[in-house]
Amino acid sequence: MKVLLVNGSPNGHGCTYTALKEIEKTLRAEGVETEMFYLGNKPIGGCLGCGACKKLGKCVQEDVVNKLLPKALEADGIVLGAPVHYASAAGQASCAYDRLFVMSNGAFANKLGAAVVSCRRGGVSKSPWDSLDLGLHVGDDPADVAENRRRYLAALGLDASQLVTPEQVHGEAIQRVGRSDAGRGALSYADSIAKTDALITDEPGLPLLLCFADCTPILLLDPVHRAVGIAHGGWKGTVRRIAAKTVLRMQREFGTRPEDVLAAIGPSIGPCCYEVGPEVERQFQEAFSGHEAALFSHPDAVGGTHLSLWAANRLQLEEIGVLREHIDEARTCTACHHEDFFSYRADGGQTGRLGAVIALRS
């Protein structure tokens, strides 16, 4: 068996590199062959931002395409030591990650599941939904969305016709789904799980899909009881603690213990760009009393209050017993990087939707 370790840093430093070296040490102790590959610090599809061109006189994107993808195809598994969106960026570029089993700094370091958040590149949708739009409810051509979903799920070794997706309403309803729900919402928005903002399952091979354009994806894996969950953390869902409630629902349904849960907080609008009004600020002050310093900032002297949905979702997971070292945060702002991600705010309200997918391996 061979595992490819993909480092999101180009220079072999930092916490990502340290985590990967620990994983490498463990794997080698078990007789697993490993190889380290340095990716750079931005998603595939644009400049990697690593500065190699200044030193080497050429862009290392060529190395990514010519060297990483063949290695990915040859490997039995891939450890992506980078924020959660890297997985789909690579998958969209090549469909090579059909054996993806580790995501995001080792947080999902096992063969139990696939957990990924998409970028906006690699699809067939036209402007303003260009191009990997995964939402059937935003005015895009349903045939284009279906093809985008097929490509995206195929890159993960999953069948898009079997996915389950809800009608997201910025609420706190959580639905357990099973094999009988396979395909609900896959081709028709009207057929999706009604008025639901989080899904959980212990059914192998059943992909759960939620759509986003600035709201926060929360992906959850219980490796002990073999169960997964996914939640939609807009401001309304976040202030109502939908991430924590999803874990607690998994506890009731599957026996999940919060301390066993591996969580990923995906790309969403960051505190750099998310200015909120007094009413939203008040609700978060009441819901997260004592954590104002972590939640609020005032980057502009004449501007309003900025809110960190990342911190609010992390705090609520920690409060119910999810371990800090088990929570991975992409810390990537969709509004700042709307060339790579759909952003409702940055794109002026009419745009496509990213897709967060989680599934247990069969």
C-alpha positions in Angstrom: 0.0 0.0 0.0 1.2 3.5 -0.9 -0.1 6.8 0.6 0.7 10.2 -1.0 1.1 13.0 1.6 0.2 16.4 0.0 1.5 19.3 1.9 -0.4 22.6 1.5 2.8 24.5 2.3 5.5 24.8 -0.3 8.4 25.1 2.1 8.2 22.2 4.6 7.3 24.3 7.7 4.4 25.0 9.9 1.7 22.9 11.7 0.5 21.2 8.5 4.0 19.9 7.8 4.4 18.7 11.4 1.0 16.9 11.4 1.9 15.2 8.1 5.3 14.1 9.4 3.5 12.5 12.4 1.1 10.7 10.1 4.0 9.6 7.9 5.8 8.2 11.0 2.7 6.3 12.0 2.1 4.9 8.6 5.7 3.8 8.1 5.6 2.1 11.4 2.8 0.0 10.1 4.7 -0.8 6.9 2.9 1.6 4.6 5.0 3.3 1.9 4.6 7.1 1.9 5.7 10.0 -0.4 5.5 13.7 0.4 4.4 16.2 -2.2 4.5 20.0 -1.8 1.4 21.7 -3.3 1.6 25.4 -2.5 -0.8 27.5 -0.5 -3.8 28.1 -2.8 -6.3 25.8 -4.6 -5.4 24.2 -7.9 -6.9 26.3 -10.7 -5.1 29.5 -10.1 -1.7 30.8 -8.8 -0.4 28.7 -6.0 1.0 31.8 -4.3 4.1 29.9 -3.2 6.7 32.3 -4.7 8.5 29.5 -6.5 8.4 31.4 -9.8 10.7 34.0 -8.3 13.3 31.5 -7.3 12.9 28.9 -10.1 11.9 31.1 -13.0 8.8 29.1 -13.7 5.4 28.4 -12.1 5.1 25.2 -10.2 1.6 24.7 -11.5 3.2 22.7 -14.2 4.6 20.4 -11.4 1.2 20.0 -9.9 -0.4 18.9 -13.2 2.5 16.8 -14.5 3.7 15.3 -11.2 1.0 15.3 -8.6 -1.9 13.9 -10.6 -0.1 10.9 -11.9 1.1 10.2 -8.4 -2.5 10.5 -7.1 -3.7 8.0 -9.6 -1.0 5.5 -8.5 -1.5 5.9 -4.8 -3.9 3.8 -2.7 -4.8 6.8 -0.6 -4.1 10.5 -0.2 -3.5 12.7 2.8 -4.4 16.3 2.0 -2.5 18.4 4.5 -4.4 21.6 3.7 -7.8 23.3 4.3 -10.9 21.4 3.4 -11.4 22.9 -0.1 -8.2 21.5 -1.5 -9.7 18.1 -1.9 -12.3 19.2 -4.4 -9.9 21.5 -6.2 -7.7 18.6 -7.0 -10.6 16.3 -7.6 -12.2 18.7 -10.1 -8.9 19.1 -11.9 -8.4 15.5 -12.6 -11.0 13.2 -11.1 -7.9 11.4 -9.7 -9.0 11.5 -6.1 -11.5 8.6 -6.3 -9.5 6.9 -3.6 -9.4 10.0 -1.4 -9.6 8.9 2.3 -7.9 11.5 4.3 -8.9 15.2 4.3 -7.5 18.3 6.0 -4.5 18.0 8.3 -5.3 14.4 9.2 -8.8 15.2 10.7 -10.4 12.5 8.6 -7.3 10.2 8.6 -9.0 6.9 7.9 -10.8 5.0 5.1 -14.2 5.5 6.6 -15.4 8.5 4.6 -15.1 11.2 2.0 -15.7 14.8 3.1 -15.1 17.6 0.7 -16.2 21.2 -0.1 -16.2 22.2 -3.8 -14.7 25.2 -5.5 -16.5 27.0 -8.3 -14.1 25.8 -11.1 -14.4 22.8 -13.4 -18.1 22.8 -14.3 -20.3 23.6 -17.3 -22.6 26.3 -16.0 -22.6 29.7 -17.7 -22.4 33.1 -16.0 -23.5 34.1 -13.4 -23.4 30.5 -12.2 -20.0 29.7 -13.7 -19.0 27.1 -13.5 -19.3 24.2 -11.0 -22.7 25.3 -9.7 -24.3 22.5 -7.6 -27.6 24.3 -6.7 -30.9 23.4 -8.4 -32.7 26.4 -6.8 -30.8 29.4 -8.1 -32.0 29.7 -11.7 -29.2 27.7 -13.4 -30.0 25.2 -16.1 -30.9 21.9 -14.3 -29.1 19.9 -16.9 -25.9 21.8 -16.3 -26.3 21.4 -12.5 -26.8 17.6 -13.0 -23.6 17.4 -15.1 -21.7 19.4 -12.5 -22.9 17.1 -9.7 -22.0 14.0 -11.7 -18.4 15.3 -12.2 -18.0 16.4 -8.6 -19.3 13.1 -7.1 -17.4 11.0 -9.6 -14.2 12.8 -8.5 -14.9 11.3 -5.1 -15.8 7.9 -6.3 -19.4 8.5 -5.5 -22.6 8.2 -7.6 -24.5 11.5 -8.0 -27.8 9.7 -8.6 -27.7 8.4 -5.1 -27.0 11.7 -3.3 -29.4 13.1 -0.7 -29.9 16.8 -0.3 -32.3 19.0 1.6 -34.4 22.2 1.0 -32.2 24.5 3.1 -34.2 27.2 4.9 -31.8 28.6 7.5 -33.4 26.7 10.2 -32.3 24.0 12.7 -34.2 20.9 11.6 -32.0 17.8 11.4 -33.0 14.7 9.4 -31.6 11.2 9.7 -31.6 9.6 6.2 -31.1 6.1 4.9 -31.0 4.0 1.8 -34.7 4.6 1.1 -33.8 8.3 0.7 -31.1 7.8 -1.9 -31.6 10.2 -4.9 -33.9 12.6 -3.1 -33.0 16.1 -4.5 -30.4 14.6 -6.9 -32.3 15.8 -10.0 -35.2 17.8 -8.7 -35.2 20.4 -6.0 -38.9 19.6 -5.3 -37.9 16.1 -4.4 -35.4 17.2 -1.7 -35.7 16.7 2.0 -38.2 19.4 3.0 -37.2 22.3 5.3 -34.0 20.8 6.7 -30.6 22.2 7.3 -28.6 19.2 8.6 -28.4 15.6 7.5 -27.0 12.5 9.4 -26.6 8.9 8.3 -24.9 5.7 9.2 -25.6 4.2 5.7 -22.4 3.5 3.7 -22.2 4.8 0.2 -24.9 7.4 0.7 -23.6 10.9 -0.2 -25.0 13.8 1.7 -24.9 17.2 -0.1 -25.6 20.7 1.2 -25.2 23.9 -0.8 -23.5 27.1 0.2 -22.6 30.6 -1.0 -21.0 32.3 2.1 -22.7 30.2 4.8 -20.6 27.8 6.8 -20.4 24.1 6.0 -19.9 21.8 9.0 -18.8 18.2 8.3 -18.9 15.6 11.0 -17.5 12.1 11.2 -17.9 9.6 14.0 -15.2 6.9 13.3 -16.2 4.7 16.2 -19.9 4.2 15.3 -19.3 4.8 11.6 -21.7 7.7 11.1 -21.5 11.1 9.4 -23.3 14.4 9.5 -23.4 17.7 7.7 -24.9 21.0 8.7 -25.7 24.4 7.1 -24.3 27.2 9.3 -25.7 30.4 8.1 -26.0 33.1 10.8 -29.4 31.9 11.8 -28.4 28.3 12.0 -25.2 29.1 13.8 -26.8 31.3 16.5 -29.2 28.4 17.1 -26.2 26.0 17.4 -27.1 23.8 14.5 -23.5 22.3 14.5 -23.7 21.3 18.1 -27.3 20.0 17.8 -26.3 17.8 14.8 -23.6 16.1 17.0 -26.1 15.6 19.8 -28.6 14.2 17.3 -25.9 11.8 16.1 -25.4 10.9 19.8 -29.1 10.0 20.2 -29.3 8.1 16.9 -26.0 6.3 16.7 -24.4 6.5 20.2 -21.9 9.1 19.0 -19.6 10.5 21.7 -18.7 14.2 21.1 -15.0 13.5 22.1 -14.8 10.9 19.2 -16.2 13.3 16.5 -13.9 14.6 13.8 -15.2 18.0 12.5 -14.4 20.3 9.6 -15.5 23.9 9.3 -15.3 24.7 5.6 -14.8 27.8 3.5 -17.4 30.6 4.2 -17.6 34.3 4.5 -14.9 35.4 7.0 -14.8 38.0 9.7 -12.8 40.1 7.3 -15.9 40.6 5.1 -19.0 39.7 7.2 -20.3 42.9 8.6 -23.6 42.5 10.6 -26.2 44.8 12.0 -27.1 45.5 15.6 -29.8 42.8 15.8 -27.6 40.0 14.6 -24.8 41.2 16.9 -27.2 41.2 19.9 -28.4 37.6 19.2 -24.8 36.3 19.1 -23.9 38.2 22.3 -26.8 36.5 24.0 -26.1 33.0 22.5 -22.3 33.2 23.1 -22.0 35.3 26.2 -18.4 35.7 27.3 -17.0 35.0 23.9 -17.3 38.4 22.4 -13.6 38.8 21.7 -13.5 35.7 19.6 -16.7 36.5 17.7 -16.6 40.2 17.0 -14.1 42.6 15.4 -14.1 46.2 14.1 -11.6 46.3 11.2 -12.8 49.6 9.9 -12.7 52.7 12.0 -16.0 53.9 10.6 -17.5 50.5 9.8 -19.8 48.3 11.8 -19.3 45.0 13.6 -17.8 42.0 11.9 -18.8 38.5 12.9 -16.8 35.3 12.8 -19.0 32.4 11.9 -15.9 30.2 12.1 -15.4 31.0 15.7 -19.1 30.6 16.6 -19.3 27.1 15.1 -16.0 26.0 16.7 -17.1 27.3 20.1 -20.4 25.5 20.1 -18.7 22.2 19.1 -16.1 22.6 21.9 -18.9 23.4 24.4 -20.5 20.0 23.9 -17.2 18.1 24.1 -15.8 18.0 20.6 -12.0 18.2 21.1 -10.2 21.3 19.8 -7.6 19.1 18.1 -10.5 17.3 16.3 -11.8 20.5 14.7 -10.3 21.6 11.4 -11.0 25.0 10.1 -10.4 26.0 6.5 -10.3 29.7 7.5 -10.8 30.6 3.9 -13.2 33.5 3.1 -15.5 32.9 0.1 -16.0 36.6 -0.4 -12.3 37.5 -0.5 -11.7 34.6 -2.9 -14.9 34.6 -5.0 -12.9 33.8 -8.1 -12.5 30.3 -6.5 -15.8 30.1 -4.5 -19.4 31.2 -5.0 -20.1 34.2 -2.7 -23.6 35.7 -2.4 -22.3 39.0 -1.1 -19.3 39.4 -3.4 -21.2 38.2 -6.5 -24.1 40.6 -5.9 -26.7 38.1 -4.9 -27.0 36.1 -8.2 -24.5 33.3 -8.2 -24.1 29.5 -8.0 -23.7 27.3 -5.0 -20.7 25.3 -3.6 -21.4 21.8 -2.5 -20.2 20.2 0.7 -20.4 16.4 0.5 -19.8 13.8 3.1 -20.3 10.0 2.8 -19.2 6.8 4.5 -17.3 4.5 2.3 -19.0 1.2 1.4 
